[in-house]
Amino acid sequence: MLSTARALLLALALVALAACGGADDGGGAGGGDGADGGETAGGDAATVTLVDFDIEAPASVPSGTSLTVVNEGGVAHTFTAQEGADFDTGTMEPGAESEVTVEGSGTVSYVCTLHPEQMQGSFEVTEG
């Protein structure tokens, strides 16, 4: 009976750990790969979603793309360029939307200045 209780407790602990999401790889939650919610731009517009402590951004966008930044999370966030561009949405409360435009070409690194350890990444800007 005791071993059954231990096995059940272990199984519950593993489920709880899996639900937490595991370790962050430092590439920014969402990874900026366009595979988990950020739309890879095929034209002049794309969406960046801020949710919980994740930034879902496209992997690449053409120069001149307008990025609609939407905070779908429960806390305030920013979407701020660190290198390769010059944009900053400022503090966005839950439910807020903002728009930034990216120009030029190359790698753009970004961060949420309120949660820089959890929310950072990069995307490529290609010649339009």
Residue pairs with C-beta under 8 A, 6 or more apart in sequence:
24 117
24 118
25 31
26 120
27 120
27 121
28 55
28 110
28 111
28 119
28 120
28 121
28 122
29 53
29 54
29 55
29 118
29 119
29 121
30 36
30 37
30 38
30 54
30 55
30 56
30 57
30 121
31 121
32 38
32 55
32 57
32 58
32 59
32 110
32 121
32 122
32 123
33 59
34 40
34 57
34 58
34 59
34 60
34 123
35 59
36 56
37 49
37 51
37 56
38 46
38 47
38 48
38 49
38 55
38 56
38 57
38 58
38 59
39 46
39 47
39 58
40 46
40 58
40 59
40 60
40 61
41 58
41 60
41 61
41 62
41 65
43 62
43 65
44 62
44 64
44 65
44 66
45 65
45 66
45 67
45 68
46 58
46 61
46 65
46 66
46 67
46 68
47 67
47 68
47 69
47 70
48 55
48 56
48 57
48 58
48 67
48 68
48 69
48 70
48 79
49 55
49 56
49 57
49 69
49 70
49 72
50 56
50 69
50 70
50 71
50 72
50 73
50 77
50 79
50 92
50 112
50 119
51 71
51 72
51 73
52 73
52 74
52 75
53 73
53 115
53 118
53 119
54 73
54 119
55 79
55 110
55 112
55 119
55 120
55 121
57 67
57 110
57 121
57 123
58 123
59 123
59 124
60 123
60 124
60 125
60 126
61 67
61 102
61 123
61 124
61 125
61 126
62 125
62 126
62 127
62 128
63 102
63 103
63 104
63 105
63 125
63 126
63 127
63 128
64 101
64 102
64 103
64 128
65 101
65 102
65 125
66 99
66 100
66 101
67 99
67 100
67 101
67 102
68 97
68 98
68 99
69 79
69 89
69 92
69 97
69 98
69 99
69 100
70 96
70 97
71 77
71 92
71 93
71 94
71 95
71 96
71 97
72 94
72 95
73 94
74 94
75 94
75 114
76 91
76 92
76 93
76 94
76 114
77 91
77 92
77 112
77 114
77 115
77 119
78 88
78 89
78 90
78 91
78 92
78 111
78 112
78 113
78 114
79 87
79 88
79 89
79 92
79 98
79 100
79 110
79 112
80 87
80 88
80 89
80 110
80 111
80 112
80 113
81 87
81 88
81 108
81 109
81 110
82 109
82 110
82 111
82 120
83 107
83 108
83 109
84 104
84 106
84 107
84 108
84 109
84 122
84 125
85 102
85 103
85 104
85 108
85 125
87 100
87 101
87 102
88 113
89 98
89 100
90 98
91 114
92 98
102 108
102 125
103 125
104 125
105 125
105 126
105 127
106 124
106 125
107 122
107 123
107 124
107 125
108 122
108 123
108 124
108 125
109 120
109 121
109 122
110 120
110 121
110 122
110 123
111 119
111 120
112 118
112 119
112 120
